Amino acid sequence: MFHRNNKRKSKIKILPMIDVIFFLLVFFMLFTTFRTTPTGLDIDLPQAKTVTEQKQEQLMINLSAKGQIYVNEKLLTKTDLKNKVAEMIDRDPKSVVIIKADRSVAYDKVVEVMDIARQVGASKLALAADNKADQK
């Protein structure tokens, strides 16, 4: 007469779902707060309307706001920079040395890096800038 219903109702366990959602929320909050640049350095370049991209082999020298010299995200001394530029010029004398200097770097630091490059035979030097048309 009496029939037992042994079927159990399926229950959705919400606690593990909350854990996963919380983990994803924290992950994306942390991921979006890390500010990265292509070079790994935060360099605020000056702006110019006549910016052109260099197509030849090039060496990118970054000057941070503190006047530190970086090549490929590696901190270099002036002697190391001289050796790096000389090595590149030996491989290809027509190479372009591009200097990306933060807008707050003193002018004499930029000239000093240019002088180091010219001492070892770099004849094609360029100064990097942001395109003014891209900025609002």
The 8 nearest C-alpha neighbors of each residue, nearest first, counted from 0:
[[1, 2, 3, 4, 5, 6, 7, 8],
 [0, 2, 3, 4, 5, 6, 7, 8],
 [3, 1, 0, 4, 5, 6, 7, 8],
 [2, 4, 5, 1, 6, 0, 7, 8],
 [3, 5, 6, 2, 7, 1, 8, 0],
 [6, 4, 3, 7, 2, 8, 9, 1],
 [7, 5, 4, 8, 3, 9, 2, 10],
 [8, 6, 5, 9, 4, 10, 3, 11],
 [7, 9, 10, 6, 5, 11, 4, 12],
 [8, 10, 7, 11, 6, 12, 5, 13],
 [11, 9, 12, 8, 7, 13, 14, 6],
 [10, 12, 13, 9, 14, 16, 8, 15],
 [11, 13, 14, 10, 15, 16, 9, 17],
 [12, 14, 16, 15, 11, 17, 18, 10],
 [13, 15, 17, 16, 12, 18, 19, 11],
 [16, 14, 18, 17, 13, 19, 12, 20],
 [17, 15, 13, 19, 18, 14, 20, 12],
 [16, 18, 20, 14, 15, 19, 21, 13],
 [19, 17, 15, 21, 16, 20, 22, 14],
 [18, 20, 22, 16, 21, 17, 23, 15],
 [19, 21, 17, 23, 22, 18, 24, 16],
 [22, 20, 24, 18, 19, 23, 17, 25],
 [21, 23, 19, 25, 20, 24, 26, 18],
 [24, 22, 26, 20, 21, 25, 27, 19],
 [23, 25, 21, 27, 22, 26, 20, 28],
 [24, 26, 28, 22, 23, 27, 29, 21],
 [27, 25, 23, 29, 24, 28, 30, 22],
 [28, 26, 30, 24, 29, 25, 31, 23],
 [27, 29, 25, 26, 31, 30, 24, 32],
 [30, 28, 32, 26, 27, 31, 25, 33],
 [31, 29, 27, 28, 32, 33, 26, 25],
 [30, 32, 29, 28, 33, 27, 34, 26],
 [31, 33, 29, 30, 34, 28, 27, 35],
 [34, 32, 31, 30, 35, 29, 28, 36],
 [35, 33, 32, 36, 31, 30, 41, 39],
 [36, 34, 39, 33, 37, 40, 41, 38],
 [35, 37, 39, 38, 40, 41, 34, 42],
 [38, 36, 39, 35, 40, 41, 72, 42],
 [37, 39, 40, 36, 72, 71, 41, 35],
 [38, 40, 36, 37, 35, 72, 41, 71],
 [41, 39, 38, 42, 36, 72, 63, 37],
 [40, 42, 36, 43, 39, 63, 35, 38],
 [43, 41, 101, 40, 44, 63, 100, 64],
 [42, 44, 101, 102, 41, 45, 100, 103],
 [45, 43, 101, 128, 102, 129, 42, 100],
 [44, 46, 128, 102, 129, 43, 47, 101],
 [47, 45, 129, 131, 128, 130, 44, 48],
 [46, 48, 131, 130, 49, 50, 128, 129],
 [47, 49, 131, 130, 50, 132, 46, 129],
 [50, 48, 47, 51, 130, 131, 46, 128],
 [49, 51, 130, 48, 47, 128, 52, 129],
 [52, 50, 49, 53, 130, 127, 128, 48],
 [51, 53, 54, 50, 127, 55, 49, 128],
 [54, 52, 55, 51, 57, 95, 56, 97],
 [53, 55, 52, 56, 57, 95, 51, 94],
 [56, 54, 53, 57, 94, 95, 93, 52],
 [57, 55, 94, 95, 54, 58, 93, 91],
 [56, 58, 95, 94, 96, 55, 59, 97],
 [57, 59, 96, 97, 60, 95, 56, 94],
 [58, 60, 97, 98, 96, 70, 57, 61],
 [61, 59, 98, 70, 69, 99, 97, 58],
 [62, 60, 99, 69, 68, 100, 98, 70],
 [63, 61, 100, 68, 67, 66, 99, 101],
 [62, 64, 66, 65, 67, 101, 42, 61],
 [63, 65, 104, 101, 66, 103, 62, 42],
 [66, 64, 63, 67, 104, 62, 103, 101],
 [67, 65, 63, 64, 62, 104, 68, 108],
 [68, 66, 63, 62, 65, 69, 74, 64],
 [67, 69, 62, 75, 61, 74, 66, 63],
 [70, 68, 74, 61, 73, 72, 75, 60],
 [69, 71, 60, 73, 72, 61, 59, 74],
 [72, 70, 73, 69, 38, 59, 60, 74],
 [71, 73, 70, 69, 38, 39, 74, 40],
 [74, 72, 69, 70, 71, 75, 68, 61],
 [73, 75, 69, 68, 72, 70, 76, 67],
 [76, 74, 68, 79, 69, 80, 73, 77],
 [75, 77, 79, 78, 80, 68, 74, 67],
 [76, 78, 80, 79, 81, 75, 115, 68],
 [79, 77, 81, 80, 76, 82, 75, 83],
 [80, 78, 76, 82, 81, 77, 75, 83],
 [81, 79, 83, 77, 78, 82, 75, 84],
 [80, 82, 78, 84, 79, 83, 115, 85],
 [83, 81, 85, 79, 80, 84, 86, 78],
 [84, 82, 80, 86, 85, 81, 79, 87],
 [83, 85, 87, 81, 86, 82, 80, 88],
 [86, 84, 82, 88, 119, 87, 83, 81],
 [87, 85, 83, 89, 84, 88, 82, 90],
 [86, 88, 84, 90, 89, 85, 91, 83],
 [87, 89, 92, 91, 85, 90, 86, 84],
 [90, 88, 86, 87, 91, 85, 92, 84],
 [91, 89, 87, 88, 86, 92, 94, 85],
 [90, 92, 88, 93, 94, 89, 87, 56],
 [91, 93, 88, 94, 89, 90, 121, 87],
 [94, 92, 91, 95, 123, 88, 122, 56],
 [95, 93, 56, 57, 92, 91, 88, 55],
 [94, 96, 57, 123, 124, 97, 56, 58],
 [97, 95, 58, 124, 57, 125, 59, 123],
 [98, 96, 125, 59, 126, 124, 58, 60],
 [97, 99, 60, 126, 127, 61, 100, 59],
 [100, 98, 61, 127, 60, 62, 126, 97],
 [99, 101, 62, 61, 98, 102, 63, 44],
 [100, 102, 43, 42, 44, 64, 103, 104],
 [101, 103, 45, 44, 104, 43, 100, 64],
 [102, 104, 101, 64, 105, 43, 100, 65],
 [105, 103, 64, 101, 102, 66, 106, 100],
 [104, 106, 107, 108, 103, 109, 66, 102],
 [105, 107, 109, 108, 110, 104, 111, 103],
 [106, 108, 110, 109, 105, 111, 104, 112],
 [109, 107, 111, 106, 110, 105, 112, 66],
 [110, 108, 112, 106, 111, 107, 113, 105],
 [111, 109, 113, 107, 108, 112, 114, 106],
 [110, 112, 108, 114, 109, 113, 107, 115],
 [113, 111, 115, 109, 114, 110, 108, 116],
 [114, 112, 110, 116, 111, 115, 117, 109],
 [113, 115, 111, 117, 112, 116, 110, 118],
 [116, 114, 112, 118, 113, 117, 81, 111],
 [115, 117, 113, 114, 121, 118, 119, 84],
 [116, 118, 121, 114, 120, 119, 115, 113],
 [119, 117, 115, 116, 120, 114, 121, 81],
 [120, 118, 85, 117, 116, 121, 81, 115],
 [119, 121, 117, 118, 122, 116, 88, 85],
 [122, 120, 117, 116, 123, 119, 88, 124],
 [121, 123, 120, 124, 117, 93, 95, 92],
 [124, 122, 95, 121, 96, 94, 125, 93],
 [123, 125, 96, 95, 97, 122, 126, 121],
 [126, 124, 97, 96, 98, 127, 123, 95],
 [125, 127, 98, 97, 99, 128, 124, 100],
 [128, 126, 99, 98, 97, 125, 129, 44],
 [129, 127, 45, 44, 46, 47, 130, 50],
 [130, 128, 46, 44, 45, 131, 47, 50],
 [129, 131, 132, 47, 133, 50, 48, 46],
 [130, 132, 48, 46, 47, 134, 133, 129],
 [131, 133, 130, 134, 48, 135, 47, 129],
 [134, 132, 131, 130, 135, 129, 48, 46],
 [135, 133, 131, 132, 130, 129, 46, 47],
 [134, 133, 132, 131, 130, 46, 129, 48]]
